[in-house]
Amino acid sequence: MTPDGSASAQPPGGGGPGPVPESSPGAAEPPAPPRVFLCYATADRDFARSLGRGLRRNGVAAWADFWEVRYGDSLVRKLFVEGIAGADAFVLVHSPHWADDPLLKDQLDNMAVRRIEQGCRLVPVLLDGVAPPAPLAHLLPLKTGRSEPEALRAAVEIAQTLYGVDDRPPVEAPPWLTAPGTPGPSALPAPTPAPVGSPPRPAFPGLPETDLVLLRRLLRQALDTGELGPLFWPDAARADGDPSPSGGPERSLDALEAAGLVSVVRHRGRIRWCELTPQGYHRAVPAVVPDHDALRRRVIEALAGHRPTSTPLRDTELAATAGASLLVVRQQLEELAADRRVTLLRPRVGLLVREVDPVLRDWLP
């Protein structure tokens, strides 16, 4: 056990805590564990403590006030600056006791803003059969009981989600793919399994720099067009105007596709087009658009200042008002629409904003 009472981290889905193997000289440093802010009502502290212990046993650095806040600390600074602002993801334990804690609504508002502006995952955990809070009604919740075994099972499921564990069965080659009498594979190639005992690589810590170079290049091309894709591959594959003779871009594109950051269209074995996924956009945009957070804030300010009219607001007008790239505006509108904060119309080209939720104004100081 560690000094704070948590167990040594181990791969999600494992059994009890085990010894952490010593790092061999020259071995690559493992990625930092995801940091998760644990939000709960005071009456649910026993469950939250069991859930937090389970998360830490499964490779997740759970942040909870009963471990982090000491007598004399500033509660606001601890919760909102060190806890919420420093988290990669959030776990919200919701129960009938939520109405008893006035600070919980402020925490939920802050977490919702981080989720929309930075793509942080927010996992609702529901107790006692309660419905999720209205702002999270569109998110798939995790429903569980209050017992410690149930809390530990919930922790494993959350950890597996954060680490991107994929339990889908393999995609098998259909029998008609190979002509009768012709030798062929019985299944499509499977990824090389990780060494036994090693944790799966989280979905968010990073990729090799060679792959990220291509991802950033794709994003720059997408910014020029205002769309995530389709992006013409021969153009995207060129570095500094010269084609790469080593085949490196194709290998990097395969890695990006396997990580869910791009989708690829192939014809007769050749790459024709590719498209960034929303995850790929969020992974590359901090390096390509350094003022991305400020631009997104200006988009929200422009939307909050928009008054209802009979004419929908065009995405191009919003981009001009906010001084932001059209792609940045369109991606934020899609995220706000998914959270039911705006209502969009989708003509053949671009997006039109028909309605804006007044709650956006509450997000601004």
C-alpha positions as YAML, in Angstrom:
chain: A
units: angstrom
residues:
- id: 1
  name: MET
  ca: [0.00, 0.00, 0.00]
- id: 2
  name: THR
  ca: [1.13, 3.54, -0.67]
- id: 3
  name: PRO
  ca: [1.32, 6.20, 2.07]
- id: 4
  name: ASP
  ca: [-2.17, 7.50, 1.18]
- id: 5
  name: GLY
  ca: [-3.68, 4.03, 1.58]
- id: 6
  name: SER
  ca: [-4.03, 3.22, -2.12]
- id: 7
  name: ALA
  ca: [-2.65, 0.08, -3.72]
- id: 8
  name: SER
  ca: [0.04, -0.15, -6.32]
- id: 9
  name: ALA
  ca: [-1.25, 0.50, -9.85]
- id: 10
  name: GLN
  ca: [-1.74, -2.45, -12.17]
- id: 11
  name: PRO
  ca: [-3.40, -2.98, -15.55]
- id: 12
  name: PRO
  ca: [-7.17, -2.43, -15.73]
- id: 13
  name: GLY
  ca: [-9.14, -5.60, -15.40]
- id: 14
  name: GLY
  ca: [-6.57, -7.35, -13.24]
- id: 15
  name: GLY
  ca: [-7.15, -8.99, -9.92]
- id: 16
  name: GLY
  ca: [-5.72, -7.80, -6.63]
- id: 17
  name: PRO
  ca: [-2.74, -5.50, -6.41]
- id: 18
  name: GLY
  ca: [0.58, -7.04, -7.29]
- id: 19
  name: PRO
  ca: [4.22, -5.99, -7.17]
- id: 20
  name: VAL
  ca: [5.34, -3.34, -9.62]
- id: 21
  name: PRO
  ca: [8.25, -4.64, -11.71]
- id: 22
  name: GLU
  ca: [11.46, -2.67, -11.52]
- id: 23
  name: SER
  ca: [12.36, -0.67, -14.61]
- id: 24
  name: SER
  ca: [15.30, -2.03, -16.52]
- id: 25
  name: PRO
  ca: [18.03, 0.42, -17.50]
- id: 26
  name: GLY
  ca: [17.26, 2.14, -20.78]
- id: 27
  name: ALA
  ca: [13.62, 0.98, -20.79]
- id: 28
  name: ALA
  ca: [11.06, 3.43, -22.13]
- id: 29
  name: GLU
  ca: [9.28, 5.33, -19.39]
- id: 30
  name: PRO
  ca: [5.63, 4.20, -19.17]
- id: 31
  name: PRO
  ca: [2.95, 6.80, -19.87]
- id: 32
  name: ALA
  ca: [1.58, 8.74, -16.92]
- id: 33
  name: PRO
  ca: [-1.69, 7.32, -15.56]
- id: 34
  name: PRO
  ca: [-4.86, 9.24, -16.39]
- id: 35
  name: ARG
  ca: [-5.89, 11.74, -13.71]
- id: 36
  name: VAL
  ca: [-9.57, 11.53, -12.75]
- id: 37
  name: PHE
  ca: [-11.55, 13.94, -10.56]
- id: 38
  name: LEU
  ca: [-14.09, 12.11, -8.38]
- id: 39
  name: CYS
  ca: [-17.27, 14.13, -7.71]
- id: 40
  name: TYR
  ca: [-19.82, 12.86, -5.17]
- id: 41
  name: ALA
  ca: [-22.29, 13.92, -2.47]
- id: 42
  name: THR
  ca: [-21.14, 13.82, 1.15]
- id: 43
  name: ALA
  ca: [-23.68, 11.10, 1.97]
- id: 44
  name: ASP
  ca: [-22.11, 8.89, -0.73]
- id: 45
  name: ARG
  ca: [-18.56, 9.14, 0.64]
- id: 46
  name: ASP
  ca: [-18.26, 5.45, 1.57]
- id: 47
  name: PHE
  ca: [-19.09, 4.38, -1.99]
- id: 48
  name: ALA
  ca: [-16.82, 7.10, -3.44]
- id: 49
  name: ARG
  ca: [-13.93, 5.96, -1.25]
- id: 50
  name: SER
  ca: [-14.34, 2.34, -2.43]
- id: 51
  name: LEU
  ca: [-14.61, 3.50, -6.04]
- id: 52
  name: GLY
  ca: [-11.51, 5.69, -5.67]
- id: 53
  name: ARG
  ca: [-9.49, 2.82, -4.20]
- id: 54
  name: GLY
  ca: [-10.60, 0.58, -7.06]
- id: 55
  name: LEU
  ca: [-9.56, 3.16, -9.64]
- id: 56
  name: ARG
  ca: [-6.12, 3.56, -8.12]
- id: 57
  name: ARG
  ca: [-5.66, -0.22, -7.99]
- id: 58
  name: ASN
  ca: [-6.38, -0.27, -11.73]
- id: 59
  name: GLY
  ca: [-3.92, 2.34, -12.93]
- id: 60
  name: VAL
  ca: [-6.04, 5.50, -12.56]
- id: 61
  name: ALA
  ca: [-4.84, 8.44, -10.44]
- id: 62
  name: ALA
  ca: [-8.16, 9.23, -8.76]
- id: 63
  name: TRP
  ca: [-8.37, 12.71, -7.15]
- id: 64
  name: ALA
  ca: [-10.84, 12.90, -4.25]
- id: 65
  name: ASP
  ca: [-11.24, 15.56, -1.59]
- id: 66
  name: PHE
  ca: [-11.04, 13.04, 1.28]
- id: 67
  name: TRP
  ca: [-7.44, 12.33, 0.20]
- id: 68
  name: GLU
  ca: [-6.35, 15.73, -1.06]
- id: 69
  name: VAL
  ca: [-7.97, 18.41, 1.15]
- id: 70
  name: ARG
  ca: [-6.42, 19.12, 4.55]
- id: 71
  name: TYR
  ca: [-7.55, 21.34, 7.42]
- id: 72
  name: GLY
  ca: [-6.86, 24.98, 6.59]
- id: 73
  name: ASP
  ca: [-6.78, 24.39, 2.80]
- id: 74
  name: SER
  ca: [-8.81, 26.59, 0.48]
- id: 75
  name: LEU
  ca: [-11.70, 24.34, -0.54]
- id: 76
  name: VAL
  ca: [-12.40, 26.30, -3.73]
- id: 77
  name: ARG
  ca: [-8.76, 26.22, -4.85]
- id: 78
  name: LYS
  ca: [-8.39, 22.52, -4.09]
- id: 79
  name: LEU
  ca: [-11.58, 21.46, -5.85]
- id: 80
  name: PHE
  ca: [-11.60, 23.73, -8.87]
- id: 81
  name: VAL
  ca: [-7.92, 24.49, -9.54]
- id: 82
  name: GLU
  ca: [-6.05, 21.38, -8.41]
- id: 83
  name: GLY
  ca: [-8.90, 18.89, -8.83]
- id: 84
  name: ILE
  ca: [-11.06, 19.78, -11.83]
- id: 85
  name: ALA
  ca: [-8.59, 21.91, -13.80]
- id: 86
  name: GLY
  ca: [-5.84, 19.30, -13.41]
- id: 87
  name: ALA
  ca: [-7.91, 16.27, -14.42]
- id: 88
  name: ASP
  ca: [-7.89, 14.34, -17.69]
- id: 89
  name: ALA
  ca: [-11.37, 12.89, -17.06]
- id: 90
  name: PHE
  ca: [-14.21, 13.06, -14.53]
- id: 91
  name: VAL
  ca: [-16.30, 10.52, -12.66]
- id: 92
  name: LEU
  ca: [-19.56, 11.90, -11.27]
- id: 93
  name: VAL
  ca: [-21.35, 9.78, -8.65]
- id: 94
  name: HIS
  ca: [-25.03, 10.76, -8.80]
- id: 95
  name: SER
  ca: [-27.63, 9.76, -6.22]
- id: 96
  name: PRO
  ca: [-30.72, 11.19, -4.49]
- id: 97
  name: HIS
  ca: [-28.33, 12.97, -2.07]
- id: 98
  name: TRP
  ca: [-27.09, 15.40, -4.72]
- id: 99
  name: ALA
  ca: [-29.58, 18.11, -3.72]
- id: 100
  name: ASP
  ca: [-28.01, 18.21, -0.25]
- id: 101
  name: ASP
  ca: [-24.60, 19.57, -1.43]
- id: 102
  name: PRO
  ca: [-24.74, 23.07, -3.00]
- id: 103
  name: LEU
  ca: [-21.13, 22.87, -4.32]
- id: 104
  name: LEU
  ca: [-21.93, 19.93, -6.57]
- id: 105
  name: LYS
  ca: [-23.77, 22.01, -9.19]
- id: 106
  name: ASP
  ca: [-20.75, 24.32, -9.53]
- id: 107
  name: GLN
  ca: [-18.48, 21.28, -9.92]
- id: 108
  name: LEU
  ca: [-20.79, 19.83, -12.58]
- id: 109
  name: ASP
  ca: [-20.82, 23.13, -14.50]
- id: 110
  name: ASN
  ca: [-17.01, 23.29, -14.46]
- id: 111
  name: MET
  ca: [-16.67, 19.68, -15.59]
- id: 112
  name: ALA
  ca: [-19.21, 20.20, -18.39]
- id: 113
  name: VAL
  ca: [-17.22, 23.19, -19.68]
- id: 114
  name: ARG
  ca: [-13.97, 21.14, -19.65]
- id: 115
  name: ARG
  ca: [-15.75, 18.35, -21.48]
- id: 116
  name: ILE
  ca: [-17.01, 20.66, -24.22]
- id: 117
  name: GLU
  ca: [-13.96, 22.88, -24.58]
- id: 118
  name: GLN
  ca: [-11.22, 20.23, -24.21]
- id: 119
  name: GLY
  ca: [-12.93, 16.92, -24.94]
- id: 120
  name: CYS
  ca: [-12.43, 15.49, -21.42]
- id: 121
  name: ARG
  ca: [-14.41, 12.32, -20.77]
- id: 122
  name: LEU
  ca: [-17.16, 12.55, -18.12]
- id: 123
  name: VAL
  ca: [-18.54, 9.27, -16.76]
- id: 124
  name: PRO
  ca: [-21.83, 9.42, -14.80]
- id: 125
  name: VAL
  ca: [-22.10, 6.70, -12.15]
- id: 126
  name: LEU
  ca: [-25.73, 6.26, -11.01]
- id: 127
  name: LEU
  ca: [-26.74, 4.91, -7.59]
- id: 128
  name: ASP
  ca: [-30.13, 3.84, -6.23]
- id: 129
  name: GLY
  ca: [-31.74, 3.85, -9.68]
- id: 130
  name: VAL
  ca: [-31.61, 7.64, -9.95]
- id: 131
  name: ALA
  ca: [-31.71, 9.37, -13.36]
- id: 132
  name: PRO
  ca: [-28.62, 11.31, -14.47]
- id: 133
  name: PRO
  ca: [-28.52, 15.12, -14.11]
- id: 134
  name: ALA
  ca: [-30.23, 16.88, -17.01]
- id: 135
  name: PRO
  ca: [-26.96, 18.22, -18.55]
- id: 136
  name: LEU
  ca: [-25.63, 14.62, -18.73]
- id: 137
  name: ALA
  ca: [-28.80, 12.90, -19.91]
- id: 138
  name: HIS
  ca: [-27.24, 12.22, -23.33]
- id: 139
  name: LEU
  ca: [-24.19, 10.42, -21.89]
- id: 140
  name: LEU
  ca: [-24.19, 6.65, -21.38]
- id: 141
  name: PRO
  ca: [-24.11, 6.14, -17.58]
- id: 142
  name: LEU
  ca: [-22.67, 3.34, -15.48]
- id: 143
  name: LYS
  ca: [-25.35, 1.97, -13.14]
- id: 144
  name: THR
  ca: [-24.19, 0.13, -10.04]
- id: 145
  name: GLY
  ca: [-24.99, -0.75, -6.44]
- id: 146
  name: ARG
  ca: [-23.39, 0.61, -3.28]
- id: 147
  name: SER
  ca: [-21.54, -2.45, -2.02]
- id: 148
  name: GLU
  ca: [-17.74, -2.51, -2.12]
- id: 149
  name: PRO
  ca: [-17.57, -5.39, -4.66]
- id: 150
  name: GLU
  ca: [-19.92, -3.45, -6.93]
- id: 151
  name: ALA
  ca: [-17.82, -0.29, -6.51]
- id: 152
  name: LEU
  ca: [-14.65, -2.23, -7.42]
- id: 153
  name: ARG
  ca: [-16.32, -3.73, -10.50]
- id: 154
  name: ALA
  ca: [-17.39, -0.24, -11.56]
- id: 155
  name: ALA
  ca: [-13.81, 0.97, -11.09]
- id: 156
  name: VAL
  ca: [-12.51, -1.75, -13.43]
- id: 157
  name: GLU
  ca: [-15.04, -0.81, -16.11]
- id: 158
  name: ILE
  ca: [-14.13, 2.88, -15.85]
- id: 159
  name: ALA
  ca: [-10.40, 2.13, -15.97]
- id: 160
  name: GLN
  ca: [-10.83, -0.07, -19.04]
- id: 161
  name: THR
  ca: [-12.74, 2.75, -20.75]
- id: 162
  name: LEU
  ca: [-10.03, 5.31, -19.95]
- id: 163
  name: TYR
  ca: [-7.27, 2.98, -21.15]
- id: 164
  name: GLY
  ca: [-9.09, 2.24, -24.40]
- id: 165
  name: VAL
  ca: [-9.36, -1.50, -23.79]
- id: 166
  name: ASP
  ca: [-10.99, -3.07, -26.86]
- id: 167
  name: ASP
  ca: [-12.85, -6.32, -26.20]
- id: 168
  name: ARG
  ca: [-14.40, -6.65, -29.64]
- id: 169
  name: PRO
  ca: [-13.94, -10.06, -31.30]
- id: 170
  name: PRO
  ca: [-11.52, -10.21, -34.25]
- id: 171
  name: VAL
  ca: [-12.79, -9.45, -37.75]
- id: 172
  name: GLU
  ca: [-12.63, -12.71, -39.69]
- id: 173
  name: ALA
  ca: [-12.08, -12.93, -43.43]
- id: 174
  name: PRO
  ca: [-15.33, -14.04, -45.14]
- id: 175
  name: PRO
  ca: [-15.17, -17.37, -46.99]
- id: 176
  name: TRP
  ca: [-15.92, -15.71, -50.34]
- id: 177
  name: LEU
  ca: [-12.75, -13.55, -50.04]
- id: 178
  name: THR
  ca: [-10.56, -16.50, -51.06]
- id: 179
  name: ALA
  ca: [-11.30, -18.50, -54.19]
- id: 180
  name: PRO
  ca: [-11.82, -22.26, -53.70]
- id: 181
  name: GLY
  ca: [-8.56, -24.16, -53.66]
- id: 182
  name: THR
  ca: [-6.49, -21.01, -53.20]
- id: 183
  name: PRO
  ca: [-4.56, -20.76, -49.95]
- id: 184
  name: GLY
  ca: [-5.55, -17.72, -47.95]
- id: 185
  name: PRO
  ca: [-5.82, -16.41, -44.41]
- id: 186
  name: SER
  ca: [-8.64, -17.63, -42.20]
- id: 187
  name: ALA
  ca: [-8.68, -14.33, -40.34]
- id: 188
  name: LEU
  ca: [-7.44, -10.84, -40.87]
- id: 189
  name: PRO
  ca: [-4.08, -10.03, -39.23]
- id: 190
  name: ALA
  ca: [-4.45, -9.30, -35.54]
- id: 191
  name: PRO
  ca: [-2.45, -6.65, -33.66]
- id: 192
  name: THR
  ca: [0.68, -7.94, -31.98]
- id: 193
  name: PRO
  ca: [-0.30, -8.72, -28.37]
- id: 194
  name: ALA
  ca: [1.37, -6.77, -25.61]
- id: 195
  name: PRO
  ca: [3.77, -8.66, -23.31]
- id: 196
  name: VAL
  ca: [2.02, -10.48, -20.50]
- id: 197
  name: GLY
  ca: [1.70, -8.27, -17.44]
- id: 198
  name: SER
  ca: [2.22, -4.97, -19.26]
- id: 199
  name: PRO
  ca: [-0.62, -2.41, -19.09]
- id: 200
  name: PRO
  ca: [-2.38, -1.43, -22.31]
- id: 201
  name: ARG
  ca: [-1.31, 1.92, -23.64]
- id: 202
  name: PRO
  ca: [-3.88, 4.59, -22.79]
- id: 203
  name: ALA
  ca: [-5.69, 6.13, -25.71]
- id: 204
  name: PHE
  ca: [-4.53, 9.66, -24.89]
- id: 205
  name: PRO
  ca: [-0.84, 9.77, -23.74]
- id: 206
  name: GLY
  ca: [0.63, 9.90, -27.23]
- id: 207
  name: LEU
  ca: [2.07, 8.37, -30.37]
- id: 208
  name: PRO
  ca: [5.60, 8.32, -31.79]
- id: 209
  name: GLU
  ca: [6.69, 11.70, -33.08]
- id: 210
  name: THR
  ca: [6.88, 10.41, -36.67]
- id: 211
  name: ASP
  ca: [3.16, 9.60, -36.54]
- id: 212
  name: LEU
  ca: [2.28, 12.91, -34.90]
- id: 213
  name: VAL
  ca: [4.10, 14.79, -37.67]
- id: 214
  name: LEU
  ca: [1.72, 13.26, -40.20]
- id: 215
  name: LEU
  ca: [-1.30, 13.90, -37.96]
- id: 216
  name: ARG
  ca: [-0.38, 17.59, -37.68]
- id: 217
  name: ARG
  ca: [0.16, 17.79, -41.44]
- id: 218
  name: LEU
  ca: [-3.32, 16.36, -42.02]
- id: 219
  name: LEU
  ca: [-4.82, 18.88, -39.63]
- id: 220
  name: ARG
  ca: [-3.13, 21.78, -41.44]
- id: 221
  name: GLN
  ca: [-4.63, 20.55, -44.68]
- id: 222
  name: ALA
  ca: [-8.04, 20.24, -42.99]
- id: 223
  name: LEU
  ca: [-7.76, 23.80, -41.66]
- id: 224
  name: ASP
  ca: [-7.19, 25.00, -45.21]
- id: 225
  name: THR
  ca: [-10.35, 23.28, -46.44]
- id: 226
  name: GLY
  ca: [-12.53, 23.88, -43.37]
- id: 227
  name: GLU
  ca: [-13.44, 20.18, -43.20]
- id: 228
  name: LEU
  ca: [-12.01, 17.11, -41.48]
- id: 229
  name: GLY
  ca: [-12.01, 15.45, -44.87]
- id: 230
  name: PRO
  ca: [-11.85, 13.95, -47.36]
- id: 231
  name: LEU
  ca: [-8.19, 14.88, -47.71]
- id: 232
  name: PHE
  ca: [-6.41, 13.87, -50.93]
- id: 233
  name: TRP
  ca: [-3.70, 11.44, -49.81]
- id: 234
  name: PRO
  ca: [-0.98, 12.20, -52.40]
- id: 235
  name: ASP
  ca: [-1.03, 15.82, -51.19]
- id: 236
  name: ALA
  ca: [-1.10, 14.85, -47.52]
- id: 237
  name: ALA
  ca: [1.76, 12.36, -47.98]
- id: 238
  name: ARG
  ca: [4.18, 15.01, -49.24]
- id: 239
  name: ALA
  ca: [6.60, 16.57, -46.75]
- id: 240
  name: ASP
  ca: [7.97, 20.01, -47.68]
- id: 241
  name: GLY
  ca: [6.73, 19.45, -51.23]
- id: 242
  name: ASP
  ca: [8.72, 16.22, -51.76]
- id: 243
  name: PRO
  ca: [7.31, 12.69, -51.67]
- id: 244
  name: SER
  ca: [8.83, 10.43, -49.06]
- id: 245
  name: PRO
  ca: [10.73, 7.55, -50.74]
- id: 246
  name: SER
  ca: [10.75, 5.41, -47.60]
- id: 247
  name: GLY
  ca: [7.04, 4.67, -47.36]
- id: 248
  name: GLY
  ca: [7.05, 6.26, -43.90]
- id: 249
  name: PRO
  ca: [3.81, 8.23, -44.38]
- id: 250
  name: GLU
  ca: [1.86, 5.06, -45.23]
- id: 251
  name: ARG
  ca: [3.14, 3.32, -42.11]
- id: 252
  name: SER
  ca: [2.27, 6.35, -39.98]
- id: 253
  name: LEU
  ca: [-1.19, 6.55, -41.56]
- id: 254
  name: ASP
  ca: [-1.79, 2.88, -40.66]
- id: 255
  name: ALA
  ca: [-0.81, 3.66, -37.05]
- id: 256
  name: LEU
  ca: [-3.11, 6.69, -36.93]
- id: 257
  name: GLU
  ca: [-5.95, 4.64, -38.37]
- id: 258
  name: ALA
  ca: [-5.40, 1.88, -35.79]
- id: 259
  name: ALA
  ca: [-5.51, 4.51, -33.02]
- id: 260
  name: GLY
  ca: [-8.85, 5.83, -34.30]
- id: 261
  name: LEU
  ca: [-7.41, 9.23, -35.26]
- id: 262
  name: VAL
  ca: [-8.05, 9.01, -39.01]
- id: 263
  name: SER
  ca: [-10.25, 7.03, -41.38]
- id: 264
  name: VAL
  ca: [-8.85, 5.89, -44.73]
- id: 265
  name: VAL
  ca: [-10.39, 5.11, -48.12]
- id: 266
  name: ARG
  ca: [-8.45, 2.58, -50.20]
- id: 267
  name: HIS
  ca: [-9.05, 1.35, -53.73]
- id: 268
  name: ARG
  ca: [-7.33, -1.76, -55.04]
- id: 269
  name: GLY
  ca: [-4.86, -1.63, -52.20]
- id: 270
  name: ARG
  ca: [-3.88, 2.00, -52.75]
- id: 271
  name: ILE
  ca: [-4.67, 4.90, -50.42]
- id: 272
  name: ARG
  ca: [-6.92, 7.45, -52.10]
- id: 273
  name: TRP
  ca: [-8.38, 9.66, -49.39]
- id: 274
  name: CYS
  ca: [-8.21, 10.05, -45.64]
- id: 275
  name: GLU
  ca: [-10.19, 11.98, -43.08]
- id: 276
  name: LEU
  ca: [-9.46, 13.13, -39.54]
- id: 277
  name: THR
  ca: [-11.77, 11.82, -36.85]
- id: 278
  name: PRO
  ca: [-12.88, 14.21, -34.07]
- id: 279
  name: GLN
  ca: [-10.39, 12.39, -31.80]
- id: 280
  name: GLY
  ca: [-7.60, 13.04, -34.30]
- id: 281
  name: TYR
  ca: [-8.57, 16.69, -34.50]
- id: 282
  name: HIS
  ca: [-8.43, 17.12, -30.71]
- id: 283
  name: ARG
  ca: [-5.13, 15.21, -30.50]
- id: 284
  name: ALA
  ca: [-3.35, 17.44, -33.04]
- id: 285
  name: VAL
  ca: [-4.96, 20.84, -32.60]
- id: 286
  name: PRO
  ca: [-2.99, 22.05, -29.50]
- id: 287
  name: ALA
  ca: [0.28, 21.85, -31.47]
- id: 288
  name: VAL
  ca: [-1.12, 23.28, -34.71]
- id: 289
  name: VAL
  ca: [-3.40, 25.98, -33.24]
- id: 290
  name: PRO
  ca: [-1.67, 27.20, -30.05]
- id: 291
  name: ASP
  ca: [-4.49, 29.63, -29.17]
- id: 292
  name: HIS
  ca: [-7.18, 26.97, -29.69]
- id: 293
  name: ASP
  ca: [-8.72, 27.34, -26.21]
- id: 294
  name: ALA
  ca: [-8.95, 31.13, -26.60]
- id: 295
  name: LEU
  ca: [-10.57, 30.74, -30.03]
- id: 296
  name: ARG
  ca: [-13.15, 28.31, -28.67]
- id: 297
  name: ARG
  ca: [-13.94, 30.73, -25.89]
- id: 298
  name: ARG
  ca: [-14.48, 33.51, -28.41]
- id: 299
  name: VAL
  ca: [-16.86, 31.23, -30.32]
- id: 300
  name: ILE
  ca: [-18.88, 30.64, -27.13]
- id: 301
  name: GLU
  ca: [-18.90, 34.40, -26.44]
- id: 302
  name: ALA
  ca: [-20.17, 35.07, -29.96]
- id: 303
  name: LEU
  ca: [-22.88, 32.43, -29.59]
- id: 304
  name: ALA
  ca: [-23.88, 33.70, -26.14]
- id: 305
  name: GLY
  ca: [-24.22, 37.21, -27.57]
- id: 306
  name: HIS
  ca: [-26.36, 36.05, -30.48]
- id: 307
  name: ARG
  ca: [-30.02, 36.99, -30.17]
- id: 308
  name: PRO
  ca: [-32.73, 34.86, -31.78]
- id: 309
  name: THR
  ca: [-33.70, 36.03, -35.27]
- id: 310
  name: SER
  ca: [-35.68, 34.62, -38.14]
- id: 311
  name: THR
  ca: [-32.42, 34.13, -40.07]
- id: 312
  name: PRO
  ca: [-30.11, 31.33, -38.86]
- id: 313
  name: LEU
  ca: [-26.51, 32.25, -38.06]
- id: 314
  name: ARG
  ca: [-24.04, 30.95, -40.65]
- id: 315
  name: ASP
  ca: [-20.86, 29.21, -39.54]
- id: 316
  name: THR
  ca: [-18.86, 31.58, -41.77]
- id: 317
  name: GLU
  ca: [-20.38, 34.60, -40.00]
- id: 318
  name: LEU
  ca: [-19.61, 33.07, -36.62]
- id: 319
  name: ALA
  ca: [-16.01, 32.39, -37.67]
- id: 320
  name: ALA
  ca: [-15.61, 36.02, -38.78]
- id: 321
  name: THR
  ca: [-17.12, 37.36, -35.54]
- id: 322
  name: ALA
  ca: [-14.93, 35.12, -33.34]
- id: 323
  name: GLY
  ca: [-11.82, 35.53, -35.49]
- id: 324
  name: ALA
  ca: [-11.49, 31.74, -35.62]
- id: 325
  name: SER
  ca: [-10.78, 29.17, -38.31]
- id: 326
  name: LEU
  ca: [-13.88, 27.78, -39.98]
- id: 327
  name: LEU
  ca: [-12.87, 24.24, -39.02]
- id: 328
  name: VAL
  ca: [-12.49, 25.22, -35.34]
- id: 329
  name: VAL
  ca: [-15.97, 26.80, -35.44]
- id: 330
  name: ARG
  ca: [-17.56, 23.80, -37.13]
- id: 331
  name: GLN
  ca: [-16.03, 21.31, -34.71]
- id: 332
  name: GLN
  ca: [-17.18, 23.31, -31.71]
- id: 333
  name: LEU
  ca: [-20.69, 23.63, -33.15]
- id: 334
  name: GLU
  ca: [-20.84, 19.85, -33.61]
- id: 335
  name: GLU
  ca: [-19.82, 19.31, -29.98]
- id: 336
  name: LEU
  ca: [-22.32, 21.88, -28.70]
- id: 337
  name: ALA
  ca: [-25.05, 20.28, -30.82]
- id: 338
  name: ALA
  ca: [-24.21, 16.86, -29.34]
- id: 339
  name: ASP
  ca: [-24.63, 18.42, -25.88]
- id: 340
  name: ARG
  ca: [-27.92, 20.06, -26.96]
- id: 341
  name: ARG
  ca: [-26.56, 23.58, -26.47]
- id: 342
  name: VAL
  ca: [-27.25, 24.63, -30.05]
- id: 343
  name: THR
  ca: [-29.64, 23.48, -32.76]
- id: 344
  name: LEU
  ca: [-28.08, 23.17, -36.20]
- id: 345
  name: LEU
  ca: [-29.37, 23.11, -39.75]
- id: 346
  name: ARG
  ca: [-27.26, 21.27, -42.30]
- id: 347
  name: PRO
  ca: [-27.50, 22.62, -45.83]
- id: 348
  name: ARG
  ca: [-25.40, 21.10, -48.59]
- id: 349
  name: VAL
  ca: [-22.43, 23.25, -47.56]
- id: 350
  name: GLY
  ca: [-21.58, 24.40, -44.03]
- id: 351
  name: LEU
  ca: [-23.69, 24.69, -40.88]
- id: 352
  name: LEU
  ca: [-26.46, 27.07, -39.77]
- id: 353
  name: VAL
  ca: [-27.16, 27.84, -36.10]
- id: 354
  name: ARG
  ca: [-30.92, 28.03, -35.55]
- id: 355
  name: GLU
  ca: [-31.14, 28.15, -31.74]
- id: 356
  name: VAL
  ca: [-28.69, 28.79, -28.88]
- id: 357
  name: ASP
  ca: [-29.22, 27.56, -25.32]
- id: 358
  name: PRO
  ca: [-29.24, 30.59, -22.96]
- id: 359
  name: VAL
  ca: [-27.16, 28.54, -20.47]
- id: 360
  name: LEU
  ca: [-24.09, 29.35, -22.59]
- id: 361
  name: ARG
  ca: [-24.18, 32.84, -21.15]
- id: 362
  name: ASP
  ca: [-23.83, 31.37, -17.65]
- id: 363
  name: TRP
  ca: [-20.49, 29.82, -18.65]
- id: 364
  name: LEU
  ca: [-18.93, 33.26, -19.12]
- id: 365
  name: PRO
  ca: [-17.57, 35.30, -16.15]
...
